[in-house]
Amino acid sequence: MTPVNFDFHCHSTVSDGLLPPEIVAKRAADNGVDLWALTDHDDLGGLAIARASAEEAGMEFVNGVEISIEWKGVPIHIVGLGFDAAHPVLSGGLDELRIGRLERAKRMGDALAAIGIPGIYEGAVCFATNPSLISRAHFARYMVSIGIARDVPSVFQYYLTPGKPGYVDHRWATLEEAVGWINTAGGVAVVAHPGRYKMSGGDMRRFLDDFKEVGGQGIEVTCGSHSPDHVMHFARLVRHYAFHASRGSDFHGPQESYVDLGKLPQLPEDLKPVWRLIR
């Protein structure tokens, strides 16, 4: 039996992707994706057009979102899948996060101006289709365009990560809040790209203990930023915790992604794919 080619992590211009939802849908379908979720950061505004475009292209569609949280001082992302996009608990929580994002962006602009780089907030807004979802990626793209750095990763490295002059702390959602919003709206909570977090093995297990305790059900095992060693490691953790496994490219655009939509290796065969919980 041919495995389902599902991609449950990608972004559009509604958050920090480079392509609008309908074009992301077409690209996924052209790449052979069978089951697809759009997971923009902290915003559900692209889901309706993504669903219509997916269905027109012959793909099954799942509502998705990627929620920014903080756990014991570590920024982490939680993907929500298969929820009711009209549920007031989820939409209200995301509204609060977007307000905080905008305030943070203004403070980032002030911080960069203080080191002699003025006008970055205003420039970044021009790169954001959805100004309420302005992010570090928009800052980085603008800074590359004016010659501050050669590429987006360099901007992050020198200006926008913790300890660098343009980085600003922010109060994100808690783990309990984010998973609670997703579960209350009838969805499934999944840890996004766990191999990217700067945690010891012990801290990762403590985080996953907490994640399971508050109702989390899955981990991205195969994703754009995971090496084969990451896949094996997180597959072991999925088995240990009896989680379901997810698969997602984390596609942002042709120029800024580790891997294209639907082009990831398949999950290890013995793992339970997360789509079984929501399809």
C-alpha positions as CSV (number, residue, x, y, z in Angstrom):
1,M,0.0,0.0,0.0
2,T,1.4,3.4,-1.0
3,P,1.9,5.7,2.1
4,V,-0.2,8.8,2.3
5,N,1.9,11.8,1.2
6,F,0.8,14.3,3.9
7,D,2.4,17.6,4.7
8,F,1.2,19.2,7.9
9,H,3.5,22.2,8.3
10,C,3.8,25.1,5.9
11,H,3.3,28.9,5.7
12,S,1.7,31.5,3.4
13,T,1.8,35.2,3.2
14,V,-0.9,35.3,5.9
15,S,2.1,34.9,8.3
16,D,5.8,34.7,7.1
17,G,5.5,32.7,3.9
18,L,6.4,34.1,0.5
19,L,3.4,32.7,-1.4
20,P,-0.3,33.3,-1.0
21,P,-2.4,30.3,0.3
22,E,-3.8,29.4,-3.1
23,I,-0.4,29.2,-4.6
24,V,0.9,27.1,-1.7
25,A,-2.0,24.8,-2.3
26,K,-1.3,24.4,-6.0
27,R,2.4,23.8,-5.3
28,A,1.5,21.1,-2.8
29,A,-0.8,19.4,-5.2
30,D,1.7,19.6,-8.1
31,N,4.2,17.9,-5.8
32,G,1.9,15.0,-5.1
33,V,0.6,15.9,-1.7
34,D,-2.5,13.9,-0.8
35,L,-3.4,15.4,2.6
36,W,-2.4,19.0,3.4
37,A,-2.5,21.5,6.2
38,L,-1.7,25.2,6.1
39,T,-0.2,26.2,9.5
40,D,0.4,29.9,9.5
41,H,1.8,31.5,12.7
42,D,-0.9,32.5,15.2
43,D,-3.5,33.2,12.5
44,L,-6.3,31.4,10.8
45,G,-7.0,33.9,8.0
46,G,-5.7,31.8,5.2
47,L,-7.6,28.6,5.9
48,A,-10.8,29.2,3.9
49,I,-9.0,30.0,0.7
50,A,-6.5,27.2,1.3
51,R,-9.3,24.7,1.8
52,A,-11.1,25.8,-1.4
53,S,-7.9,25.7,-3.4
54,A,-6.9,22.3,-2.0
55,E,-10.3,20.8,-2.8
56,E,-10.2,22.3,-6.3
57,A,-6.8,20.6,-6.8
58,G,-8.0,17.3,-5.5
59,M,-6.3,17.3,-2.1
60,E,-7.8,16.6,1.3
61,F,-7.4,19.6,3.6
62,V,-6.9,19.9,7.3
63,N,-7.2,23.1,9.3
64,G,-3.8,24.1,10.8
65,V,-2.0,26.7,12.8
66,E,1.5,27.1,14.4
67,I,1.3,28.7,17.9
68,S,4.2,30.4,19.5
69,I,4.8,29.4,23.2
70,E,7.4,29.6,25.8
71,W,8.3,26.7,28.2
72,K,10.8,27.4,31.0
73,G,12.3,30.2,29.0
74,V,12.6,28.2,25.7
75,P,10.6,29.5,22.7
76,I,8.8,26.5,21.2
77,H,6.2,26.1,18.5
78,I,3.0,23.9,18.7
79,V,1.1,23.0,15.6
80,G,-2.6,22.6,15.9
81,L,-4.4,20.3,13.4
82,G,-8.0,19.4,12.6
83,F,-9.7,22.0,14.8
84,D,-12.9,24.1,14.4
85,A,-11.5,27.3,13.0
86,A,-14.6,29.2,14.3
87,H,-14.2,28.2,17.9
88,P,-14.0,31.3,20.1
89,V,-11.5,29.9,22.6
90,L,-8.8,29.3,19.9
91,S,-9.5,32.4,17.8
92,G,-9.6,34.6,20.9
93,G,-6.3,33.2,22.2
94,L,-4.7,33.8,18.8
95,D,-6.1,37.4,18.7
96,E,-4.2,38.1,21.9
97,L,-0.9,36.7,20.5
98,R,-1.2,38.8,17.4
99,I,-1.6,42.0,19.5
100,G,1.6,41.0,21.3
101,R,3.4,40.3,18.1
102,L,2.8,43.8,16.8
103,E,4.0,45.4,20.0
104,R,7.1,43.3,19.9
105,A,7.8,44.2,16.3
106,K,7.8,47.9,17.2
107,R,10.2,47.3,20.1
108,M,12.5,45.4,17.7
109,G,12.5,48.4,15.5
110,D,13.4,50.7,18.4
111,A,16.2,48.3,19.4
112,L,17.7,48.4,15.9
113,A,17.4,52.1,15.7
114,A,19.3,52.4,19.0
115,I,22.4,50.8,17.3
116,G,22.2,53.1,14.3
117,I,19.8,51.2,12.0
118,P,16.7,53.3,11.8
119,G,13.4,52.7,9.9
120,I,13.6,48.9,10.0
121,Y,10.1,48.4,11.5
122,E,8.5,50.6,8.8
123,G,10.5,48.7,6.1
124,A,9.5,45.3,7.5
125,V,5.8,46.2,7.4
126,C,6.2,46.6,3.7
127,F,7.3,43.0,3.5
128,A,4.3,41.7,5.5
129,T,1.1,41.0,3.6
130,N,-0.6,40.7,7.0
131,P,0.8,43.6,9.2
132,S,-0.7,42.0,12.4
133,L,1.6,39.0,11.8
134,I,4.9,40.9,11.3
135,S,7.7,38.7,12.3
136,R,11.5,38.4,12.5
137,A,11.4,37.0,9.0
138,H,9.9,40.2,7.6
139,F,12.6,42.2,9.4
140,A,15.3,39.9,8.0
141,R,14.0,40.1,4.4
142,Y,13.9,43.9,4.6
143,M,17.4,44.1,6.1
144,V,18.8,41.9,3.3
145,S,17.1,44.1,0.7
146,I,18.9,47.2,2.0
147,G,22.2,45.5,2.2
148,I,22.5,45.1,6.0
149,A,23.4,41.4,5.5
150,R,23.8,39.0,2.6
151,D,20.9,36.7,3.4
152,V,18.1,36.0,5.9
153,P,20.1,33.5,8.1
154,S,22.9,36.1,8.5
155,V,20.4,38.7,9.8
156,F,19.1,36.2,12.3
157,Q,22.7,35.2,13.3
158,Y,23.9,38.8,13.9
159,Y,20.8,40.7,14.9
160,L,17.6,38.8,15.7
161,T,18.4,35.9,18.0
162,P,18.7,36.0,21.8
163,G,21.6,38.1,22.9
164,K,21.8,40.0,19.7
165,P,20.8,43.7,19.4
166,G,17.5,43.4,17.6
167,Y,16.1,40.5,19.7
168,V,13.3,41.5,22.0
169,D,11.8,39.2,24.7
170,H,8.1,38.6,24.5
171,R,5.4,36.9,26.6
172,W,4.2,34.1,24.4
173,A,1.4,31.6,25.2
174,T,2.1,28.9,27.8
175,L,2.2,25.3,26.8
176,E,-1.0,24.7,28.8
177,E,-2.7,27.6,27.1
178,A,-1.8,26.6,23.5
179,V,-2.6,22.9,23.9
180,G,-5.8,23.9,25.7
181,W,-7.0,26.2,22.9
182,I,-6.3,23.5,20.3
183,N,-8.0,20.7,22.2
184,T,-11.0,22.8,23.2
185,A,-11.5,23.5,19.5
186,G,-11.5,19.8,18.8
187,G,-8.0,19.6,17.3
188,V,-4.8,17.7,17.9
189,A,-1.6,19.4,19.3
190,V,1.8,18.5,17.8
191,V,5.3,19.6,18.7
192,A,6.8,21.4,15.7
193,H,10.4,20.6,14.6
194,P,11.7,19.5,18.0
195,G,15.2,19.1,16.8
196,R,15.6,22.9,16.5
197,Y,15.2,23.6,20.2
198,K,18.3,24.2,22.3
199,M,17.5,21.7,25.0
200,S,19.4,18.9,26.7
201,G,18.0,15.4,26.3
202,G,16.7,15.6,29.9
203,D,15.0,18.9,29.3
204,M,13.3,17.5,26.1
205,R,11.9,14.6,28.1
206,R,10.7,16.9,30.8
207,F,9.0,19.1,28.2
208,L,7.4,16.1,26.5
209,D,6.2,14.9,29.9
210,D,4.5,18.2,30.4
211,F,3.2,18.2,26.8
212,K,1.6,14.8,27.2
213,E,0.2,15.8,30.7
214,V,-1.7,18.8,29.2
215,G,-3.1,16.8,26.3
216,G,-0.5,16.9,23.5
217,Q,-0.7,14.0,21.1
218,G,2.0,14.2,18.5
219,I,5.6,15.2,17.5
220,E,6.9,16.2,14.1
221,V,9.4,13.3,13.4
222,T,10.1,14.0,9.7
223,C,10.4,17.7,8.9
224,G,12.4,20.1,6.8
225,S,15.1,20.9,9.5
226,H,15.5,17.3,10.8
227,S,18.5,15.2,9.9
228,P,18.3,11.4,9.6
229,D,19.6,11.2,13.2
230,H,16.9,13.5,14.4
231,V,14.3,11.3,12.7
232,M,15.6,8.2,14.5
233,H,15.8,10.0,17.8
234,F,12.3,11.5,17.8
235,A,10.9,8.3,16.4
236,R,12.2,6.6,19.6
237,L,10.5,9.3,21.7
238,V,7.2,8.9,19.8
239,R,7.3,5.2,20.7
240,H,8.2,5.9,24.3
241,Y,5.4,8.3,24.9
242,A,2.9,6.5,22.6
243,F,2.5,9.7,20.6
244,H,1.4,10.0,17.0
245,A,4.0,11.1,14.4
246,S,3.7,14.1,12.1
247,R,5.4,15.0,8.9
248,G,5.8,18.6,7.6
249,S,8.2,20.5,5.3
250,D,7.9,23.8,7.2
251,F,7.8,25.3,3.7
252,H,8.0,29.1,3.6
253,G,8.9,29.7,-0.1
254,P,11.2,28.4,-2.8
255,Q,14.2,30.6,-1.6
256,E,13.8,30.0,2.1
257,S,13.0,26.4,2.8
258,Y,15.0,23.3,3.7
259,V,12.7,21.1,1.5
260,D,9.8,21.6,-0.8
261,L,6.2,20.7,0.0
262,G,5.5,16.9,0.0
263,K,9.2,16.1,-0.7
264,L,10.1,14.7,2.7
265,P,11.1,11.1,3.4
266,Q,8.2,9.0,4.7
267,L,7.8,8.3,8.4
268,P,9.3,5.1,9.9
269,E,6.7,2.4,9.1
270,D,5.9,1.4,12.6
271,L,4.8,4.9,13.8
272,K,1.2,5.9,13.9
273,P,0.7,8.9,11.6
274,V,-1.1,11.8,13.2
275,W,-3.6,12.1,10.3
276,R,-5.3,9.0,11.7
277,L,-6.5,11.1,14.6
278,I,-8.2,13.7,12.4
279,R,-9.0,12.3,9.0
